[in-house]
Amino acid sequence: MSHVEAVYRHGVFQPLGPVDLADDQRVRLNIELAGLETPQSWLRQVQLVQAAVLKRQGVLPDSAQEIAADRQR
């Protein structure tokens, strides 16, 4: 587990999704405000992920025709 979004409420961090931790497990938190993201910063994050996928997998084939044919069955 490397990234979990949470809400700080009444002095406690509450995860916004499931976490795979045992009760009383100690963790280290790095605080980054999530609500201040702009569309441009989100788009840049998406572009970084796309670049990483392309670097790892190479150019992915266009499967639009196969998907269309499958949906017509």
C-alpha positions as CSV (number, residue, x, y, z in Angstrom):
1,M,0.0,0.0,0.0
2,S,1.5,3.3,-1.0
3,H,-1.3,5.8,-1.3
4,V,-4.5,6.2,0.6
5,E,-6.8,9.3,0.7
6,A,-8.3,10.2,4.0
7,V,-10.3,12.8,5.8
8,Y,-9.1,14.4,9.1
9,R,-12.1,14.6,11.4
10,H,-12.2,15.2,15.2
11,G,-8.5,14.5,15.5
12,V,-8.5,11.2,13.6
13,F,-7.5,10.4,10.0
14,Q,-10.3,8.3,8.4
15,P,-9.5,6.5,5.2
16,L,-11.8,7.1,2.3
17,G,-11.4,3.5,1.0
18,P,-10.3,0.1,2.2
19,V,-6.9,-0.4,3.7
20,D,-5.0,-3.7,4.1
21,L,-3.6,-3.1,7.6
22,A,-4.0,-5.0,10.9
23,D,-5.5,-3.2,13.8
24,D,-3.0,-1.1,15.8
25,Q,-0.5,-1.2,12.9
26,R,1.9,1.8,13.0
27,V,2.2,3.7,9.8
28,R,4.0,6.9,8.6
29,L,1.9,9.6,7.0
30,N,3.0,12.3,4.6
31,I,0.3,15.0,4.5
32,E,-0.6,16.4,1.1
33,L,-3.8,18.4,0.7
34,A,-6.0,16.7,-1.9
35,G,-8.7,19.3,-2.4
36,L,-6.4,21.9,-4.1
37,E,-5.9,20.0,-7.3
38,T,-6.5,21.9,-10.5
39,P,-7.6,20.3,-13.8
40,Q,-4.1,21.1,-15.2
41,S,-2.3,19.3,-12.4
42,W,-4.7,16.3,-12.8
43,L,-4.0,16.2,-16.5
44,R,-0.3,16.3,-15.9
45,Q,-0.6,13.3,-13.6
46,V,-2.5,11.4,-16.2
47,Q,0.1,12.2,-18.8
48,L,2.8,11.0,-16.5
49,V,1.0,7.7,-16.0
50,Q,0.4,7.4,-19.8
51,A,4.1,7.9,-20.4
52,A,5.1,5.3,-17.8
53,V,2.7,2.8,-19.4
54,L,4.1,3.5,-22.9
55,K,7.6,3.1,-21.6
56,R,6.8,-0.2,-20.0
57,Q,4.5,-1.7,-22.6
58,G,5.3,0.2,-25.8
59,V,2.5,1.3,-28.1
60,L,-0.6,-0.6,-27.5
61,P,-2.6,-1.9,-30.5
62,D,-5.8,-0.3,-31.5
63,S,-8.5,-2.8,-30.7
64,A,-11.5,-0.7,-31.5
65,Q,-12.6,-2.9,-34.5
66,E,-12.4,-6.1,-32.3
67,I,-14.4,-4.4,-29.6
68,A,-17.1,-3.2,-32.1
69,A,-17.3,-6.7,-33.6
70,D,-17.7,-8.3,-30.2
71,R,-20.5,-5.9,-29.3
72,Q,-22.4,-6.8,-32.4
73,R,-22.5,-10.5,-31.5
